[in-house]
Amino acid sequence: MQLEDWCEWNDQPWNKVQNVVGRSFRMRGPGQSVYTLAANAVWRLIRDYDIDPSRVGFLALGTESSSDNSAGAVIVKGMVNEALNAHGLPQLARDCEVPEFKQACLAGVYGVKAALRYLATDGADRQAIVVSADIAEYARGGSGEPTQGAGAVAMLLESAPRLLEVNLAGSGSDSDYRVADFRKPFARFRGQPPRDDGQMQDLPVFNGRYSTSCYIDATHHAMAAVLRKRAGRALDYFDAVDRVFMHRPYHQMPATGWVMAYLFTLAADAESGRDQLRAHCADAGIDAELLLAELRAPSPFHGNGAEIGEITGDVFPLSRRLRQHLRSTELWGSLVRDKLGLGSEAMRDLGNLYTAALPAWLASGLQQALAEGLELAGQEWLALGYGSGDAAEALPMRVVPGWQAAAARINFESALNDPIDLTEAQYIALHEGRLGEFVAAEPSDVFVVDHLGTSNGPDFYDQGIEYYRYVAPVAKA
């Protein structure tokens, strides 16, 4: 869905949308569900990295879009085994663990941490795969509509990494119950009309500005947890880290979160950080003491629904003014463009992938660095994940020598090739689950939803269960 077209149809300002949100977003096509997206990513990972499926002892699915409350990653395993059989390859191991993780956009990061712990203990001689897959849908006409998206990213984890080494001991966590930031209660499904694609529309309950404040607060506390574990002065880390990748619900959000983490650290640094903050405030015409009080105030996100209703506006208004001022300074270049720039431009064409957004950005960054011949070995990276409503995780990483060989197999660019640009009628039809007017590309070497079960007994029950089919590659003439 090209956002320039969407802006024209909806009389929205294209310049603002492309600067804040991005250029386009992806939608689930006919015959696709979150499970087929996940299985396609895992199958490509196994195929492109020549993975021995029998060595995989841990296959995790991170998602907030699952439509089955019983089975999870085992659905993905079943599909992948079908493709492996079709190509005469061994199946994924029978003793492979198949957990599913759910925590909004953070589920994949939790899957990665669990996989690393598996590899460090009983799975020391095995490999692990974590696939992050989601379908982000928002109501037409709502503020979230241009931030939709759909996709999946599969990651291989092993004891001798070939791309990135994760410092799990140096990671930072944060969790705090937000009540009404971003939720998906089952009550939303009541009275939904039937759709041609058989899917339920998973539209979230959210409060926009409050959600932004929650993102800022959670990523700040996860960062603070990382900084407490490091030797030396906390403020020095913002110079020491080479690249930063964060959960990105839309283009501008990571820069907001990262700069806010820096401002919080300045406010906590009595040595010289607060003086630097006061100098920035003087340049911006902001009362420094009021800003310090804003940054050092207790978290305002606790309480019942009535109290939360009173703080759904911008919780950090003075900080927002200072961020706007800093955009025109040299500091913004060194703090944001240099740290967050790698792979960021290509991400403007994906939209919000929820739990797949962070690993997609890492993949984009690695592929850009390879294409441009950048030398990354030994660089210190930070991956900062966030799960709307409750939690954040910060994972320090190091780029390993020889990373180029593994990066060359990342198919980020090819996965985005030859999209179908939607007309307004096609977009509306897909959004509403109407498939009759939409002609999709012929599937090849992918999984599709074949049909939905309809039997409701008494001898057999499969009502609502998705049945999948692997479509073998189309033979070339």
C-alpha positions as a Markdown table, in Angstrom:
| # | Residue | x | y | z |
|---|---|---|---|---|
| 1 | Met | 0.0 | 0.0 | 0.0 |
| 2 | Gln | 1.8 | 3.1 | -1.3 |
| 3 | Leu | 1.2 | 5.8 | 1.4 |
| 4 | Glu | 1.4 | 8.6 | -1.2 |
| 5 | Asp | -1.7 | 7.1 | -2.9 |
| 6 | Trp | -3.3 | 6.5 | 0.5 |
| 7 | Cys | -2.8 | 10.2 | 1.4 |
| 8 | Glu | -4.4 | 11.3 | -1.9 |
| 9 | Trp | -7.5 | 9.1 | -1.3 |
| 10 | Asn | -7.8 | 10.3 | 2.3 |
| 11 | Asp | -6.8 | 13.9 | 1.9 |
| 12 | Gln | -3.8 | 13.6 | 4.2 |
| 13 | Pro | -0.5 | 15.5 | 4.0 |
| 14 | Trp | 1.9 | 13.3 | 2.1 |
| 15 | Asn | 5.1 | 15.3 | 3.2 |
| 16 | Lys | 4.2 | 14.8 | 6.9 |
| 17 | Val | 3.2 | 11.2 | 6.5 |
| 18 | Gln | 6.4 | 10.2 | 4.7 |
| 19 | Asn | 8.6 | 12.0 | 7.3 |
| 20 | Val | 6.8 | 10.6 | 10.3 |
| 21 | Val | 5.5 | 7.2 | 9.2 |
| 22 | Gly | 7.2 | 6.1 | 6.0 |
| 23 | Arg | 6.5 | 5.4 | 2.3 |
| 24 | Ser | 4.4 | 2.2 | 2.3 |
| 25 | Phe | 3.2 | -0.7 | 4.3 |
| 26 | Arg | 2.6 | -4.4 | 3.4 |
| 27 | Met | -0.7 | -6.3 | 3.7 |
| 28 | Arg | -1.5 | -10.0 | 4.1 |
| 29 | Gly | -2.6 | -11.3 | 0.7 |
| 30 | Pro | -5.2 | -13.9 | -0.1 |
| 31 | Gly | -4.5 | -17.3 | 1.3 |
| 32 | Gln | -2.1 | -15.9 | 4.0 |
| 33 | Ser | -2.3 | -15.9 | 7.7 |
| 34 | Val | 0.3 | -15.2 | 10.4 |
| 35 | Tyr | 1.2 | -18.9 | 10.4 |
| 36 | Thr | 1.9 | -19.1 | 6.7 |
| 37 | Leu | 4.0 | -15.9 | 6.9 |
| 38 | Ala | 6.0 | -17.5 | 9.7 |
| 39 | Ala | 6.4 | -20.8 | 7.9 |
| 40 | Asn | 7.6 | -19.1 | 4.7 |
| 41 | Ala | 10.3 | -17.2 | 6.6 |
| 42 | Val | 11.5 | -20.3 | 8.4 |
| 43 | Trp | 11.5 | -22.3 | 5.2 |
| 44 | Arg | 13.6 | -19.6 | 3.5 |
| 45 | Leu | 16.0 | -19.5 | 6.4 |
| 46 | Ile | 16.6 | -23.3 | 6.3 |
| 47 | Arg | 16.9 | -23.2 | 2.5 |
| 48 | Asp | 19.2 | -20.2 | 2.2 |
| 49 | Tyr | 21.5 | -21.1 | 5.1 |
| 50 | Asp | 21.7 | -24.8 | 4.3 |
| 51 | Ile | 20.5 | -25.7 | 7.8 |
| 52 | Asp | 20.4 | -29.3 | 8.8 |
| 53 | Pro | 16.8 | -29.5 | 10.2 |
| 54 | Ser | 17.6 | -32.4 | 12.5 |
| 55 | Arg | 20.0 | -30.1 | 14.4 |
| 56 | Val | 17.2 | -27.6 | 15.3 |
| 57 | Gly | 16.2 | -28.3 | 18.8 |
| 58 | Phe | 14.2 | -25.1 | 19.5 |
| 59 | Leu | 11.7 | -23.4 | 17.2 |
| 60 | Ala | 9.9 | -20.4 | 18.7 |
| 61 | Leu | 7.2 | -18.2 | 17.4 |
| 62 | Gly | 6.9 | -14.6 | 18.6 |
| 63 | Thr | 3.6 | -13.0 | 17.7 |
| 64 | Glu | 0.6 | -11.0 | 18.9 |
| 65 | Ser | -1.4 | -12.1 | 15.9 |
| 66 | Ser | -1.9 | -15.8 | 16.5 |
| 67 | Ser | -5.4 | -17.1 | 15.9 |
| 68 | Asp | -5.2 | -20.4 | 17.7 |
| 69 | Asn | -5.1 | -20.3 | 21.5 |
| 70 | Ser | -3.8 | -23.9 | 21.8 |
| 71 | Ala | -1.1 | -24.5 | 19.2 |
| 72 | Gly | 1.6 | -22.1 | 18.2 |
| 73 | Ala | 5.0 | -22.8 | 16.7 |
| 74 | Val | 4.1 | -26.4 | 16.1 |
| 75 | Ile | 1.8 | -25.2 | 13.3 |
| 76 | Val | 4.9 | -23.7 | 11.7 |
| 77 | Lys | 6.9 | -26.8 | 12.2 |
| 78 | Gly | 4.2 | -28.9 | 10.5 |
| 79 | Met | 4.2 | -26.7 | 7.4 |
| 80 | Val | 8.0 | -26.6 | 7.2 |
| 81 | Asn | 8.2 | -30.4 | 7.4 |
| 82 | Glu | 5.9 | -30.6 | 4.4 |
| 83 | Ala | 8.3 | -28.5 | 2.4 |
| 84 | Leu | 11.3 | -30.5 | 3.6 |
| 85 | Asn | 9.6 | -33.7 | 2.5 |
| 86 | Ala | 8.8 | -32.2 | -0.9 |
| 87 | His | 12.5 | -31.5 | -1.4 |
| 88 | Gly | 13.8 | -34.8 | 0.0 |
| 89 | Leu | 15.3 | -33.2 | 3.1 |
| 90 | Pro | 15.2 | -34.5 | 6.7 |
| 91 | Gln | 12.4 | -33.1 | 8.9 |
| 92 | Leu | 12.8 | -30.9 | 11.9 |
| 93 | Ala | 13.8 | -33.0 | 14.9 |
| 94 | Arg | 11.0 | -34.7 | 16.7 |
| 95 | Asp | 12.5 | -33.6 | 20.0 |
| 96 | Cys | 12.4 | -29.9 | 18.9 |
| 97 | Glu | 10.8 | -27.6 | 21.4 |
| 98 | Val | 8.0 | -25.4 | 19.9 |
| 99 | Pro | 7.0 | -22.6 | 22.3 |
| 100 | Glu | 5.0 | -19.5 | 21.3 |
| 101 | Phe | 5.7 | -16.1 | 23.0 |
| 102 | Lys | 3.2 | -13.3 | 23.2 |
| 103 | Gln | 4.0 | -9.8 | 24.4 |
| 104 | Ala | 2.9 | -7.4 | 21.8 |
| 105 | Cys | 5.8 | -6.2 | 19.7 |
| 106 | Leu | 8.4 | -7.7 | 22.2 |
| 107 | Ala | 7.5 | -11.4 | 21.7 |
| 108 | Gly | 10.3 | -12.1 | 19.3 |
| 109 | Val | 12.9 | -10.6 | 21.6 |
| 110 | Tyr | 11.6 | -12.9 | 24.4 |
| 111 | Gly | 11.9 | -15.8 | 22.0 |
| 112 | Val | 15.6 | -14.8 | 21.2 |
| 113 | Lys | 16.4 | -14.7 | 24.9 |
| 114 | Ala | 14.8 | -18.0 | 25.6 |
| 115 | Ala | 16.7 | -19.5 | 22.6 |
| 116 | Leu | 20.0 | -18.2 | 23.9 |
| 117 | Arg | 19.3 | -19.7 | 27.3 |
| 118 | Tyr | 18.5 | -23.0 | 25.6 |
| 119 | Leu | 21.7 | -23.0 | 23.7 |
| 120 | Ala | 23.7 | -22.2 | 26.9 |
| 121 | Thr | 22.2 | -25.2 | 28.7 |
| 122 | Asp | 20.6 | -28.4 | 27.4 |
| 123 | Gly | 20.8 | -27.3 | 23.8 |
| 124 | Ala | 24.5 | -26.6 | 23.7 |
| 125 | Asp | 25.1 | -28.8 | 20.7 |
| 126 | Arg | 22.0 | -27.8 | 18.8 |
| 127 | Gln | 20.6 | -24.8 | 16.9 |
| 128 | Ala | 17.6 | -22.7 | 17.5 |
| 129 | Ile | 15.2 | -20.8 | 15.2 |
| 130 | Val | 13.1 | -17.9 | 16.3 |
| 131 | Val | 10.5 | -16.5 | 13.9 |
| 132 | Ser | 8.8 | -13.2 | 14.6 |
| 133 | Ala | 5.5 | -12.8 | 12.6 |
| 134 | Asp | 2.7 | -10.4 | 12.8 |
| 135 | Ile | -0.2 | -8.7 | 11.0 |
| 136 | Ala | -0.8 | -5.1 | 12.1 |
| 137 | Glu | -4.3 | -3.9 | 11.2 |
| 138 | Tyr | -6.0 | -0.7 | 12.2 |
| 139 | Ala | -9.4 | 0.7 | 11.5 |
| 140 | Arg | -9.9 | 2.7 | 8.4 |
| 141 | Gly | -10.1 | 6.4 | 9.2 |
| 142 | Gly | -8.3 | 6.0 | 12.5 |
| 143 | Ser | -4.9 | 7.5 | 13.5 |
| 144 | Gly | -3.2 | 4.1 | 13.2 |
| 145 | Glu | -4.3 | 3.3 | 9.7 |
| 146 | Pro | -1.1 | 4.5 | 7.9 |
| 147 | Thr | 1.0 | 2.4 | 10.4 |
| 148 | Gln | -0.3 | -1.0 | 9.3 |
| 149 | Gly | 1.9 | -3.8 | 8.1 |
| 150 | Ala | 2.4 | -7.6 | 7.8 |
| 151 | Gly | 5.5 | -9.8 | 7.6 |
| 152 | Ala | 7.8 | -12.3 | 9.3 |
| 153 | Val | 11.5 | -12.6 | 10.0 |
| 154 | Ala | 13.2 | -15.9 | 10.9 |
| 155 | Met | 16.5 | -15.9 | 12.9 |
| 156 | Leu | 19.0 | -18.7 | 13.3 |
| 157 | Leu | 20.7 | -18.8 | 16.7 |
| 158 | Glu | 23.8 | -21.0 | 17.5 |
| 159 | Ser | 26.6 | -21.1 | 20.0 |
| 160 | Ala | 29.1 | -19.9 | 17.5 |
| 161 | Pro | 27.3 | -16.9 | 15.9 |
| 162 | Arg | 28.2 | -15.8 | 12.4 |
| 163 | Leu | 26.6 | -12.4 | 12.4 |
| 164 | Leu | 26.0 | -10.9 | 15.8 |
| 165 | Glu | 27.1 | -12.1 | 19.3 |
| 166 | Val | 24.5 | -11.2 | 22.0 |
| 167 | Asn | 25.7 | -10.2 | 25.4 |
| 168 | Leu | 22.8 | -11.7 | 27.3 |
| 169 | Ala | 24.5 | -11.0 | 30.7 |
| 170 | Gly | 24.6 | -7.3 | 29.9 |
| 171 | Ser | 21.0 | -7.0 | 28.7 |
| 172 | Gly | 18.4 | -4.8 | 30.4 |
| 173 | Ser | 14.7 | -5.4 | 31.1 |
| 174 | Asp | 11.7 | -3.4 | 32.0 |
| 175 | Ser | 8.1 | -4.3 | 32.7 |
| 176 | Asp | 5.2 | -2.3 | 34.1 |
| 177 | Tyr | 1.5 | -2.8 | 33.7 |
| 178 | Arg | -0.1 | 0.0 | 31.6 |
| 179 | Val | -3.8 | -1.0 | 31.7 |
| 180 | Ala | -5.0 | 0.8 | 28.6 |
| 181 | Asp | -2.0 | 1.6 | 26.5 |
| 182 | Phe | -2.4 | -1.1 | 23.8 |
| 183 | Arg | -4.6 | -4.1 | 24.2 |
| 184 | Lys | -6.4 | -6.8 | 22.3 |
| 185 | Pro | -9.3 | -8.1 | 24.4 |
| 186 | Phe | -11.4 | -10.9 | 23.0 |
| 187 | Ala | -14.5 | -8.7 | 23.4 |
| 188 | Arg | -13.5 | -7.0 | 20.1 |
| 189 | Phe | -14.5 | -10.0 | 18.1 |
| 190 | Arg | -18.1 | -10.0 | 19.2 |
| 191 | Gly | -20.5 | -9.4 | 16.3 |
| 192 | Gln | -17.8 | -9.3 | 13.6 |
| 193 | Pro | -19.3 | -10.1 | 10.2 |
| 194 | Pro | -17.9 | -13.2 | 8.4 |
| 195 | Arg | -15.1 | -12.5 | 5.9 |
| 196 | Asp | -14.2 | -14.2 | 2.7 |
| 197 | Asp | -10.7 | -15.0 | 4.0 |
| 198 | Gly | -12.1 | -16.6 | 7.1 |
| 199 | Gln | -9.9 | -14.4 | 9.4 |
| 200 | Met | -11.0 | -12.3 | 12.3 |
| 201 | Gln | -10.0 | -8.6 | 12.1 |
| 202 | Asp | -7.5 | -8.1 | 15.0 |
| 203 | Leu | -7.9 | -4.4 | 15.5 |
| 204 | Pro | -6.3 | -3.2 | 18.8 |
| 205 | Val | -7.5 | -0.9 | 21.5 |
| 206 | Phe | -5.0 | 1.9 | 21.9 |
| 207 | Asn | -4.4 | 5.5 | 23.0 |
| 208 | Gly | -2.0 | 7.2 | 20.7 |
| 209 | Arg | -0.1 | 9.9 | 22.6 |
| 210 | Tyr | -0.3 | 7.8 | 25.8 |
| 211 | Ser | 1.2 | 4.9 | 23.9 |
| 212 | Thr | 4.1 | 7.1 | 22.7 |
| 213 | Ser | 4.8 | 8.1 | 26.3 |
| 214 | Cys | 4.7 | 4.5 | 27.4 |
| 215 | Tyr | 7.2 | 3.6 | 24.7 |
| 216 | Ile | 9.5 | 6.4 | 26.0 |
| 217 | Asp | 9.2 | 5.3 | 29.6 |
| 218 | Ala | 9.8 | 1.6 | 29.0 |
| 219 | Thr | 12.7 | 2.0 | 26.6 |
| 220 | His | 14.3 | 4.4 | 29.1 |
| 221 | His | 14.1 | 2.0 | 32.0 |
| 222 | Ala | 15.4 | -0.9 | 29.9 |
| 223 | Met | 18.3 | 1.3 | 28.8 |
| 224 | Ala | 18.9 | 2.3 | 32.4 |
| 225 | Ala | 19.1 | -1.4 | 33.4 |
| 226 | Val | 21.8 | -1.9 | 30.7 |
| 227 | Leu | 23.8 | 1.1 | 31.9 |
| 228 | Arg | 23.8 | 0.0 | 35.5 |
| 229 | Lys | 25.6 | -3.2 | 34.4 |
| 230 | Arg | 28.3 | -1.4 | 32.5 |
| 231 | Ala | 31.5 | -0.1 | 34.1 |
| 232 | Gly | 32.2 | 3.6 | 33.9 |
| 233 | Arg | 30.0 | 6.5 | 33.3 |
| 234 | Ala | 26.6 | 5.9 | 31.9 |
| 235 | Leu | 26.6 | 8.9 | 29.7 |
| 236 | Asp | 29.7 | 7.6 | 27.8 |
| 237 | Tyr | 27.7 | 4.7 | 26.4 |
| 238 | Phe | 25.9 | 7.0 | 23.9 |
| 239 | Asp | 29.3 | 7.7 | 22.3 |
| 240 | Ala | 30.6 | 4.2 | 22.7 |
| 241 | Val | 27.7 | 2.3 | 21.0 |
| 242 | Asp | 28.2 | 2.2 | 17.2 |
| 243 | Arg | 24.7 | 1.3 | 16.0 |
| 244 | Val | 21.3 | 1.3 | 17.5 |
| 245 | Phe | 18.2 | -0.6 | 16.3 |
| 246 | Met | 14.9 | -0.2 | 18.1 |
| 247 | His | 11.3 | -1.3 | 17.7 |
| 248 | Arg | 9.8 | 0.9 | 15.1 |
| 249 | Pro | 6.0 | 1.2 | 14.8 |
| 250 | Tyr | 6.6 | 4.0 | 12.4 |
| 251 | His | 9.7 | 5.8 | 11.1 |
| 252 | Gln | 10.1 | 8.6 | 13.6 |
| 253 | Met | 9.5 | 6.6 | 16.8 |
| 254 | Pro | 13.0 | 5.1 | 17.3 |
| 255 | Ala | 14.6 | 8.5 | 17.1 |
| 256 | Thr | 12.2 | 9.8 | 19.7 |
| 257 | Gly | 12.9 | 6.9 | 22.1 |
| 258 | Trp | 16.7 | 7.0 | 21.6 |
| 259 | Val | 16.9 | 10.8 | 22.2 |
| 260 | Met | 14.7 | 10.6 | 25.2 |
| 261 | Ala | 16.9 | 7.9 | 26.7 |
| 262 | Tyr | 19.8 | 10.3 | 26.2 |
| 263 | Leu | 18.0 | 13.1 | 27.9 |
| 264 | Phe | 17.0 | 10.9 | 30.8 |
| 265 | Thr | 20.7 | 10.0 | 31.2 |
| 266 | Leu | 21.8 | 13.6 | 31.1 |
| 267 | Ala | 19.2 | 14.4 | 33.8 |
| 268 | Ala | 20.6 | 11.6 | 36.0 |
| 269 | Asp | 24.2 | 12.7 | 35.6 |
| 270 | Ala | 25.2 | 15.2 | 38.3 |
| 271 | Glu | 28.8 | 15.3 | 37.1 |
| 272 | Ser | 28.2 | 17.3 | 33.9 |
| 273 | Gly | 25.1 | 15.9 | 32.2 |
| 274 | Arg | 22.7 | 18.3 | 33.9 |
| 275 | Asp | 24.9 | 21.2 | 32.9 |
| 276 | Gln | 24.8 | 20.0 | 29.3 |
| 277 | Leu | 21.0 | 19.7 | 29.5 |
| 278 | Arg | 20.8 | 23.2 | 30.9 |
| 279 | Ala | 22.8 | 24.5 | 28.0 |
| 280 | His | 20.5 | 22.8 | 25.5 |
| 281 | Cys | 17.5 | 24.3 | 27.3 |
| 282 | Ala | 19.1 | 27.8 | 27.1 |
| 283 | Asp | 19.5 | 27.5 | 23.4 |
| 284 | Ala | 15.9 | 26.2 | 23.0 |
| 285 | Gly | 14.4 | 28.8 | 25.3 |
| 286 | Ile | 13.1 | 26.2 | 27.7 |
| 287 | Asp | 13.1 | 26.4 | 31.5 |
| 288 | Ala | 15.8 | 23.9 | 32.5 |
| 289 | Glu | 14.6 | 23.3 | 36.0 |
| 290 | Leu | 11.1 | 22.5 | 34.7 |
| 291 | Leu | 12.5 | 20.1 | 32.2 |
| 292 | Leu | 14.7 | 18.4 | 34.8 |
| 293 | Ala | 11.6 | 18.0 | 37.0 |
| 294 | Glu | 9.8 | 16.4 | 34.1 |
| 295 | Leu | 12.6 | 13.9 | 33.4 |
| 296 | Arg | 13.2 | 13.0 | 37.0 |
| 297 | Ala | 9.5 | 12.7 | 38.1 |
| 298 | Pro | 8.2 | 9.3 | 39.1 |
| 299 | Ser | 6.6 | 7.2 | 36.4 |
| 300 | Pro | 3.1 | 8.6 | 35.8 |
| 301 | Phe | 1.7 | 5.5 | 34.3 |
| 302 | His | 0.2 | 3.6 | 37.3 |
| 303 | Gly | -3.3 | 3.6 | 38.5 |
| 304 | Asn | -6.8 | 2.7 | 37.5 |
| 305 | Gly | -8.6 | 3.5 | 34.2 |
| 306 | Ala | -10.0 | 6.8 | 35.5 |
| 307 | Glu | -6.6 | 8.1 | 36.5 |
| 308 | Ile | -5.0 | 6.9 | 33.2 |
| 309 | Gly | -7.8 | 8.8 | 31.3 |
| 310 | Glu | -6.3 | 12.0 | 32.8 |
| 311 | Ile | -2.8 | 11.4 | 31.4 |
| 312 | Thr | -3.5 | 10.3 | 27.8 |
| 313 | Gly | -1.9 | 13.4 | 26.5 |
| 314 | Asp | 1.8 | 14.1 | 26.1 |
| 315 | Val | 3.5 | 13.2 | 29.4 |
| 316 | Phe | 6.8 | 14.8 | 28.3 |
| 317 | Pro | 5.8 | 18.1 | 26.6 |
| 318 | Leu | 9.0 | 20.0 | 27.4 |
| 319 | Ser | 11.2 | 17.1 | 26.3 |
| 320 | Arg | 9.3 | 17.1 | 23.0 |
| 321 | Arg | 10.1 | 20.8 | 22.5 |
| 322 | Leu | 13.8 | 20.2 | 23.2 |
| 323 | Arg | 13.8 | 17.2 | 20.8 |
| 324 | Gln | 12.4 | 19.5 | 18.1 |
| 325 | His | 15.2 | 22.0 | 18.8 |
| 326 | Leu | 17.9 | 19.4 | 18.8 |
| 327 | Arg | 16.9 | 18.3 | 15.3 |
| 328 | Ser | 18.7 | 21.3 | 13.9 |
| 329 | Thr | 21.9 | 20.8 | 15.8 |
| 330 | Glu | 25.1 | 18.8 | 15.2 |
| 331 | Leu | 24.2 | 16.6 | 18.2 |
| 332 | Trp | 21.2 | 15.1 | 16.3 |
| 333 | Gly | 23.6 | 14.0 | 13.5 |
| 334 | Ser | 26.0 | 12.2 | 15.8 |
| 335 | Leu | 23.3 | 10.8 | 18.2 |
| 336 | Val | 20.6 | 9.9 | 15.7 |
| 337 | Arg | 21.7 | 9.8 | 12.1 |
| 338 | Asp | 25.0 | 8.1 | 12.8 |
| 339 | Lys | 23.6 | 5.7 | 15.3 |
| 340 | Leu | 20.2 | 4.9 | 13.9 |
| 341 | Gly | 20.8 | 5.4 | 10.2 |
| 342 | Leu | 22.0 | 2.0 | 9.0 |
| 343 | Gly | 19.2 | 0.2 | 7.3 |
| 344 | Ser | 16.6 | 2.8 | 8.3 |
| 345 | Glu | 15.8 | 4.1 | 4.8 |
| 346 | Ala | 14.7 | 0.7 | 3.4 |
| 347 | Met | 12.4 | 0.2 | 6.5 |
| 348 | Arg | 10.2 | 3.1 | 5.3 |
| 349 | Asp | 8.7 | 0.6 | 2.8 |
| 350 | Leu | 7.6 | -2.1 | 5.3 |
| 351 | Gly | 5.2 | -0.5 | 7.7 |
| 352 | Asn | 4.7 | -1.7 | 11.2 |
| 353 | Leu | 5.6 | -5.4 | 11.5 |
| 354 | Tyr | 5.0 | -5.5 | 15.3 |
| 355 | Thr | 7.3 | -8.1 | 16.7 |
| 356 | Ala | 9.1 | -8.6 | 13.3 |
| 357 | Ala | 10.0 | -4.9 | 13.0 |
| 358 | Leu | 13.2 | -5.0 | 15.1 |
| 359 | Pro | 14.8 | -8.1 | 13.5 |
| 360 | Ala | 13.7 | -6.7 | 10.0 |
| 361 | Trp | 15.7 | -3.6 | 10.7 |
| 362 | Leu | 18.7 | -5.6 | 11.8 |
| 363 | Ala | 18.5 | -7.5 | 8.6 |
| 364 | Ser | 18.2 | -4.3 | 6.6 |
| 365 | Gly | 21.2 | -2.8 | 8.3 |
| 366 | Leu | 23.4 | -5.8 | 7.7 |
| 367 | Gln | 22.4 | -6.0 | 4.1 |
| 368 | Gln | 23.1 | -2.3 | 3.5 |
| 369 | Ala | 26.5 | -2.5 | 5.2 |
| 370 | Leu | 27.4 | -5.5 | 2.9 |
| 371 | Ala | 26.2 | -3.6 | -0.2 |
| 372 | Glu | 28.3 | -0.5 | 0.7 |
| 373 | Gly | 31.4 | -2.5 | 1.8 |
| 374 | Leu | 31.3 | -1.2 | 5.4 |
| 375 | Glu | 33.5 | -2.9 | 7.9 |
| 376 | Leu | 31.5 | -3.7 | 11.0 |
| 377 | Ala | 33.6 | -6.4 | 12.8 |
| 378 | Gly | 34.0 | -5.6 | 16.4 |
| 379 | Gln | 31.3 | -2.8 | 16.4 |
| 380 | Glu | 29.1 | -2.6 | 19.5 |
| 381 | Trp | 25.4 | -2.6 | 18.6 |
| 382 | Leu | 22.2 | -2.3 | 20.7 |
| 383 | Ala | 18.9 | -3.9 | 19.9 |
| 384 | Leu | 16.1 | -2.3 | 21.9 |
| 385 | Gly | 12.7 | -4.0 | 21.7 |
| 386 | Tyr | 9.4 | -2.8 | 23.1 |
| 387 | Gly | 6.1 | -4.5 | 23.7 |
| 388 | Ser | 3.2 | -2.1 | 23.7 |
| 389 | Gly | 1.6 | -1.7 | 27.1 |
| 390 | Asp | 4.1 | -3.4 | 29.4 |
| 391 | Ala | 7.7 | -4.2 | 28.6 |
| 392 | Ala | 11.0 | -3.5 | 26.9 |
| 393 | Glu | 14.3 | -5.4 | 26.4 |
| 394 | Ala | 17.7 | -4.0 | 25.5 |
| 395 | Leu | 20.2 | -6.5 | 24.1 |
| 396 | Pro | 23.9 | -5.4 | 23.6 |
| 397 | Met | 25.5 | -7.1 | 20.6 |
| 398 | Arg | 28.8 | -7.3 | 18.9 |
| 399 | Val | 29.4 | -7.8 | 15.2 |
| 400 | Val | 31.6 | -10.8 | 14.7 |
| 401 | Pro | 34.5 | -11.1 | 12.3 |
| 402 | Gly | 33.6 | -12.6 | 8.9 |
| 403 | Trp | 30.0 | -11.4 | 9.3 |
| 404 | Gln | 29.8 | -10.7 | 5.5 |
| 405 | Ala | 29.4 | -14.4 | 4.5 |
| 406 | Ala | 26.2 | -14.8 | 6.6 |
| 407 | Ala | 24.9 | -11.3 | 5.7 |
| 408 | Ala | 25.2 | -12.2 | 2.0 |
| 409 | Arg | 22.4 | -14.8 | 2.5 |
| 410 | Ile | 19.9 | -12.4 | 4.0 |
| 411 | Asn | 17.1 | -12.0 | 1.6 |
| 412 | Phe | 15.7 | -8.7 | 2.9 |
| 413 | Glu | 15.8 | -7.0 | -0.5 |
| 414 | Ser | 14.6 | -9.9 | -2.6 |
| 415 | Ala | 11.7 | -10.4 | -0.2 |
| 416 | Leu | 10.4 | -7.0 | -1.1 |
| 417 | Asn | 10.7 | -7.4 | -4.9 |
| 418 | Asp | 7.8 | -7.2 | -7.3 |
| 419 | Pro | 5.0 | -6.0 | -4.9 |
| 420 | Ile | 1.5 | -5.6 | -6.0 |
| 421 | Asp | 0.7 | -1.9 | -5.6 |
| 422 | Leu | -2.9 | -1.7 | -4.4 |
| 423 | Thr | -5.7 | 0.4 | -5.9 |
| 424 | Glu | -8.1 | 2.1 | -3.5 |
| 425 | Ala | -10.8 | -0.5 | -4.2 |
| 426 | Gln | -8.3 | -3.4 | -3.7 |
| 427 | Tyr | -7.0 | -2.0 | -0.5 |
| 428 | Ile | -10.5 | -1.5 | 0.9 |
| 429 | Ala | -11.5 | -5.1 | -0.2 |
| 430 | Leu | -8.4 | -6.7 | 1.4 |
| 431 | His | -8.9 | -4.7 | 4.6 |
| 432 | Glu | -12.5 | -6.0 | 4.8 |
| 433 | Gly | -11.5 | -9.5 | 3.9 |
| 434 | Arg | -13.2 | -9.5 | 0.5 |
| 435 | Leu | -11.1 | -11.4 | -2.0 |
| 436 | Gly | -13.4 | -11.7 | -5.0 |
| 437 | Glu | -12.1 | -8.6 | -6.8 |
| 438 | Phe | -8.4 | -9.2 | -6.0 |
| 439 | Val | -6.2 | -11.4 | -8.2 |
| 440 | Ala | -3.0 | -12.3 | -6.4 |
| 441 | Ala | 0.3 | -13.5 | -7.9 |
| 442 | Glu | 0.6 | -17.2 | -8.4 |
| 443 | Pro | 2.2 | -18.8 | -5.3 |
| 444 | Ser | 5.5 | -20.6 | -5.7 |
| 445 | Asp | 7.7 | -22.3 | -3.0 |
| 446 | Val | 5.4 | -20.9 | -0.3 |
| 447 | Phe | 2.7 | -22.0 | 2.1 |
| 448 | Val | -0.9 | -21.0 | 1.8 |
| 449 | Val | -4.1 | -21.5 | 3.7 |
| 450 | Asp | -5.9 | -24.2 | 1.7 |
| 451 | His | -9.2 | -24.1 | 3.5 |
| 452 | Leu | -10.9 | -23.8 | 6.9 |
| 453 | Gly | -12.5 | -26.7 | 8.7 |
| 454 | Thr | -16.3 | -26.7 | 9.1 |
| 455 | Ser | -17.1 | -29.9 | 10.8 |
| 456 | Asn | -18.8 | -29.6 | 14.2 |
| 457 | Gly | -19.4 | -33.2 | 15.1 |
| 458 | Pro | -20.7 | -35.5 | 16.3 |
| 459 | Asp | -18.0 | -37.8 | 14.9 |
| 460 | Phe | -15.3 | -35.2 | 13.9 |
| 461 | Tyr | -14.6 | -31.6 | 14.9 |
| 462 | Asp | -12.4 | -29.2 | 13.0 |
| 463 | Gln | -14.5 | -26.0 | 12.9 |
| 464 | Gly | -12.3 | -23.0 | 12.3 |
| 465 | Ile | -9.1 | -24.9 | 12.0 |
| 466 | Glu | -6.8 | -23.7 | 9.2 |
| 467 | Tyr | -5.5 | -26.4 | 6.8 |
| 468 | Tyr | -2.3 | -25.4 | 4.9 |
| 469 | Arg | -0.7 | -26.4 | 1.7 |
| 470 | Tyr | 2.9 | -26.1 | 0.4 |
| 471 | Val | 3.0 | -24.9 | -3.2 |
| 472 | Ala | 6.1 | -26.2 | -4.9 |
| 473 | Pro | 8.3 | -24.0 | -7.0 |
| 474 | Val | 7.0 | -23.3 | -10.5 |
| 475 | Ala | 9.1 | -25.0 | -13.0 |
| 476 | Lys | 11.0 | -22.7 | -15.3 |
| 477 | Ala | 10.4 | -23.1 | -19.0 |
